[in-house]
Amino acid sequence: MKSSSLLIPKIAIIGRPNVGKSTLFNRIAGRRRAIVERAESTTRDRITEIVNYAGRSFEIIDTGGLDFFNKKDLPAQVEKQVMTAVKQADRIIFVCDIKTGATPLDHRIGELLRRFNKKVTLVVNKADNKKLSETSIEFYSLGFGEPLAVSSLHGLGVGDLLDLIITGFEPDSGFRGSGDAVKLAVVGRPNSGKSSFVNSVLGEERVIVSPEPGTTRDSVDTCFEVRGKRFVIIDTAGIRSRGKIKDDVTYFSIVRTEESVKRSDVVLVILDGMVGVTKEDFRIIALAQNYMRPLALAVNKWDLCVKRGVKEKDYESAIRRSLRFIYCAPVLFVSALTGKDVQKALDMSYALAKKAQTNFSTSLLNEILRHVAIRATRLYSVRQINNAAPEFEIIAKAPSAINDPERRHIANILRKELGLDGIPIKISFKKKKFRS
């Protein structure tokens, strides 16, 4: 599937592992977007953020650490992601560690960057005091001119860096950013195919795909437009049960996933069709419900299920039986590998997000309420008091008499009549005041 990226300058942060690339990224982005850990190679995927500085917008790209001496499968994929970022970038920030000096690996990376004929700004990080800053002279040997000493941790020199890298960028002119785009959180348990789905959407290996569960650690935001629909798609780390959390990076990945769901407009839950609905899937769906987010379920690896003779109707019936309280969320059957119905999943997610933002007329709502009858009390009128998620206030004779089944019954009728399948709705009840 082909998608169009937002046409603003791209700046990639490149360097060997553990030189502080993610700390610099977070400092420029203005918030803690990338996970920062002392362990090497914490960042694996390309992580992006759109930044506006001094009236110029650009996309800053964090990348994994380049290590040509480690040829295991995953570092090789990290290297591939870095190379893609370099090719797409308009400018490059080459980060080194002032405390370790210019290492052989730094020189190797420098040789690589020269092949691309891109403008490179050499940054020596961790210059936390003046004495350290004065030792940056040895980095001239890398061949990129005067090194700029900064401390990403304390923010020293970062303003000078920003002034330097935006030189020549045109002032913003009608750039819309991502404010009007639908924020889509792609969530699921580890190895369910979330990253493959994102890659299929974007038409490129935007996120690392590996048989190793838990490959994605950060929540990766990508702004794109397809068929006139604008998205910010968020590929998140797989959610695990708490008993399987073995390290701090995994813990913060899960926290980041929860934050991604919280700030999303719609949640697409990726289920592994070959495994079925698991306890972890239940937890993920409950998370989306707790934050009152529109929800769709995408059963992935359907190409493999078809080979086993599984029917969509039977599979969906089994899901509905297992997940009784998912407010009639739509179920789609997709294959990230073949691209089957990936566009349909996007269209459905977009429609859910936009439908959740609808303001319904009071006359329509009261017409629906006129046909609702419950035993507990009389219902007089209804109005919408909020959207995304839709919230309605019903005036009743005795609100305290309405039990939970009756409240769910009213919610289900409103959802059905208003076409809000897959969308949570809130209903509050207010006692009618009678004139004395």
Sequence and secondary structure as in RCSB ss.txt:
>XXXX:A:sequence
MKSSSLLIPKIAIIGRPNVGKSTLFNRIAGRRRAIVERAESTTRDRITEIVNYAGRSFEIIDTGGLDFFNKKDLP
AQVEKQVMTAVKQADRIIFVCDIKTGATPLDHRIGELLRRFNKKVTLVVNKADNKKLSETSIEFYSLGFGEPLAV
SSLHGLGVGDLLDLIITGFEPDSGFRGSGDAVKLAVVGRPNSGKSSFVNSVLGEERVIVSPEPGTTRDSVDTCFE
VRGKRFVIIDTAGIRSRGKIKDDVTYFSIVRTEESVKRSDVVLVILDGMVGVTKEDFRIIALAQNYMRPLALAVN
KWDLCVKRGVKEKDYESAIRRSLRFIYCAPVLFVSALTGKDVQKALDMSYALAKKAQTNFSTSLLNEILRHVAIR
ATRLYSVRQINNAAPEFEIIAKAPSAINDPERRHIANILRKELGLDGIPIKISFKKKKFRS
>XXXX:A:secstr
   EE  S EEEEE STTSSHHHHHHHHHTS  S   SSTT   S EEEEEEETTEEEEEEE     TT  SHHH
HHHHHHHHHHHHH SEEEEEEETTT S HHHHHHHHHHHTTT EEEEEEE   SHHHHTTGGGGGGGSSSS EE 
BTTTTBTHHHHHHHHTTT     S  TTTTSEEEEEE STTSSHHHHHHHHHTS  S   SSTT   S EEEEEE
ETTEEEEEEE      GGG  SHHHHHHHHHHHHHHHT SEEEEEEETTT   HHHHHHHHHHHHTT  EEEEEE
 HHHHHHTT  HHHHHHHHHHH   STT  EEE BTTTTBTHHHHHHHHHHHHHHHT    HHHHHHHHTT   S
S  EEEEEEEETTTTEEEEEES GGG  HHHHHHHHHHHHHHHT TT   EEEEEE     
